[in-house]
Amino acid sequence: MVLTYKELIDLFNNDYQIKKQINEGNLIKLEEGYYTPGDYTPFELLVKKYPTSVFSFLTSLYFQGLINEVPSIFYLTSKKESTRMKEAYVKQSFVDEKYLFEFVDIISIDGTQAMVYSKEKTLISLIKNRNKVPPHIYKEAIHSYRNIISSLNMHTINILLNREKNKKIFKEIINKEIL
């Protein structure tokens, strides 16, 4: 569990009590403004630090159950005006705010809720970035998409494809490799 300083103020009423909890070993300061009473994961810290960012690309493939290999870094998408994330284990991308929360699913991992792009939006991202994906990951993801094709929203896929300048090529790839 990761708590913000504000959450701790609400819990303990003042800074003195927070410092007392740290000195007694009941809290660990992770970094400025973020604390934990015990175990935590980088995922939990990212969700707490960047609540308006969406997990995307390979992270989305993993969280959506489309690949088994845990990505070595977290992929997060933020609005264009956002501050750059400094964590070495994060790859950040930027989009217009009007598209940031479009086609987002809310997932829960060990009690922590996070935003992740839908399977449809992640498919377009996979096709668009296919040359950046290790071949075994790409193959596994395509195989997973073949298995769930009947549950995908084709209208959503078409909306997303129509925004792409290479939509014709992407449609051919989807027709050839998935349908």
C-alpha positions as CSV (number, residue, x, y, z in Angstrom):
1,M,0.0,0.0,0.0
2,V,1.2,3.5,-0.9
3,L,-0.1,6.6,0.9
4,T,0.3,10.2,0.1
5,Y,1.3,12.9,2.6
6,K,-2.2,14.3,2.4
7,E,-3.7,10.9,3.2
8,L,-1.4,10.6,6.2
9,I,-2.4,14.1,7.4
10,D,-6.0,13.0,7.2
11,L,-5.1,9.8,9.2
12,F,-2.7,11.2,11.8
13,N,-3.8,14.9,11.9
14,N,-0.3,16.4,11.9
15,D,3.3,16.2,10.6
16,Y,4.6,15.4,14.1
17,Q,2.6,12.2,14.3
18,I,3.7,11.1,10.8
19,K,7.4,11.6,11.7
20,K,6.7,9.6,14.9
21,Q,5.2,6.7,12.8
22,I,8.3,6.8,10.6
23,N,10.7,6.8,13.6
24,E,8.8,3.9,15.2
25,G,9.2,1.9,11.9
26,N,5.4,1.9,11.2
27,L,5.9,4.0,8.0
28,I,8.6,4.1,5.4
29,K,9.2,7.3,3.3
30,L,9.5,6.1,-0.3
31,E,10.1,9.6,-1.7
32,E,8.9,13.1,-1.2
33,G,5.2,12.9,-0.5
34,Y,4.8,9.1,-0.7
35,Y,4.9,6.6,2.1
36,T,4.2,2.9,2.8
37,P,3.4,1.0,6.0
38,G,5.1,-2.1,4.6
39,D,5.2,-3.9,1.3
40,Y,4.4,-2.1,-1.9
41,T,5.0,-2.5,-5.6
42,P,6.3,0.0,-8.2
43,F,2.9,-0.5,-9.8
44,E,1.1,0.9,-6.7
45,L,3.5,3.8,-6.5
46,L,2.9,4.7,-10.1
47,V,-0.9,4.6,-9.7
48,K,-0.6,6.9,-6.7
49,K,1.9,9.3,-8.3
50,Y,0.2,9.5,-11.7
51,P,-3.5,9.0,-11.2
52,T,-4.4,10.7,-14.5
53,S,-2.1,8.5,-16.7
54,V,-3.2,5.3,-18.4
55,F,-1.2,2.0,-18.6
56,S,-0.7,1.3,-22.3
57,F,1.1,-0.7,-25.0
58,L,3.0,-3.8,-23.6
59,T,1.8,-3.1,-20.0
60,S,-1.8,-3.0,-21.3
61,L,-1.2,-6.3,-23.2
62,Y,0.0,-7.9,-19.9
63,F,-2.7,-6.4,-17.7
64,Q,-5.4,-7.4,-20.2
65,G,-4.1,-11.0,-20.1
66,L,-3.0,-11.1,-23.7
67,I,0.7,-11.9,-23.0
68,N,2.3,-13.8,-20.1
69,E,5.7,-12.2,-19.9
70,V,5.8,-9.3,-17.5
71,P,7.2,-6.2,-19.4
72,S,10.5,-5.0,-18.0
73,I,9.2,-1.4,-17.9
74,F,5.8,0.2,-17.4
75,Y,4.2,1.9,-20.4
76,L,2.1,4.9,-19.4
77,T,0.3,7.4,-21.5
78,S,-0.3,11.0,-20.3
79,K,-1.8,14.2,-21.7
80,K,0.6,16.2,-23.8
81,E,1.1,19.0,-21.2
82,S,2.1,16.5,-18.4
83,T,5.4,16.6,-16.6
84,R,7.8,14.0,-17.8
85,M,8.1,10.9,-15.5
86,K,11.6,10.4,-14.2
87,E,11.4,6.8,-13.2
88,A,13.9,4.6,-15.1
89,Y,11.3,1.8,-15.2
90,V,8.7,3.9,-17.0
91,K,8.3,4.6,-20.7
92,Q,5.9,7.5,-21.1
93,S,4.0,8.6,-24.2
94,F,1.8,11.6,-24.7
95,V,-1.6,12.2,-26.4
96,D,-4.1,14.9,-26.7
97,E,-6.3,15.1,-23.6
98,K,-9.4,14.4,-25.6
99,Y,-8.1,10.9,-26.5
100,L,-6.4,10.1,-23.2
101,F,-9.4,8.5,-21.4
102,E,-11.1,7.2,-24.4
103,F,-11.5,3.4,-24.5
104,V,-10.1,2.9,-21.0
105,D,-10.8,-0.1,-18.7
106,I,-10.5,0.0,-14.9
107,I,-8.6,-3.0,-13.6
108,S,-7.8,-4.1,-10.1
109,I,-4.5,-5.7,-9.2
110,D,-4.1,-6.9,-5.6
111,G,-6.6,-4.3,-4.6
112,T,-5.1,-1.4,-6.5
113,Q,-7.3,0.1,-9.2
114,A,-5.7,1.5,-12.3
115,M,-6.7,2.7,-15.8
116,V,-5.5,0.5,-18.7
117,Y,-6.4,0.9,-22.4
118,S,-9.0,-1.5,-23.7
119,K,-8.1,-4.6,-25.7
120,E,-9.2,-2.8,-28.9
121,K,-7.1,0.3,-28.3
122,T,-4.2,-1.9,-27.3
123,L,-4.5,-3.9,-30.5
124,I,-4.1,-0.7,-32.6
125,S,-1.1,0.2,-30.5
126,L,0.4,-3.3,-31.0
127,I,-0.1,-3.1,-34.8
128,K,1.2,0.5,-35.0
129,N,4.4,-0.4,-33.0
130,R,4.8,-4.0,-34.2
131,N,8.5,-3.4,-35.2
132,K,9.3,-2.3,-31.6
133,V,7.9,-5.5,-30.0
134,P,10.0,-8.6,-29.5
135,P,8.8,-11.3,-32.1
136,H,7.8,-13.8,-29.4
137,I,5.7,-11.2,-27.6
138,Y,4.1,-10.1,-30.9
139,K,3.3,-13.7,-31.8
140,E,1.8,-14.4,-28.4
141,A,-0.4,-11.2,-28.5
142,I,-1.6,-11.9,-32.0
143,H,-2.5,-15.5,-31.0
144,S,-4.4,-14.2,-28.0
145,Y,-6.3,-11.7,-30.2
146,R,-7.3,-14.5,-32.5
147,N,-8.8,-16.4,-29.5
148,I,-10.9,-13.4,-28.4
149,I,-11.8,-11.8,-31.7
150,S,-15.5,-12.5,-31.3
151,S,-15.5,-10.5,-28.0
152,L,-13.8,-7.4,-29.4
153,N,-15.8,-4.4,-30.4
154,M,-15.2,-4.0,-34.1
155,H,-16.9,-0.6,-34.2
156,T,-14.3,0.7,-31.7
157,I,-11.5,-0.8,-33.7
158,N,-12.8,0.9,-36.8
159,I,-13.0,4.3,-35.0
160,L,-9.4,3.9,-33.9
161,L,-8.2,2.7,-37.3
162,N,-9.8,5.7,-39.1
163,R,-7.7,8.1,-37.1
164,E,-4.5,6.5,-38.3
165,K,-2.7,7.7,-41.4
166,N,-1.7,4.1,-42.3
167,K,-5.2,2.8,-41.7
168,K,-5.2,0.8,-44.9
169,I,-2.0,-1.1,-43.9
170,F,-3.2,-1.6,-40.4
171,K,-6.6,-3.0,-41.6
172,E,-4.7,-5.4,-43.9
173,I,-2.5,-6.6,-41.0
174,I,-5.6,-7.2,-38.8
175,N,-7.4,-9.1,-41.6
176,K,-4.3,-11.2,-42.4
177,E,-3.0,-11.9,-38.9
178,I,-6.1,-11.9,-36.7
179,L,-9.3,-12.4,-38.6
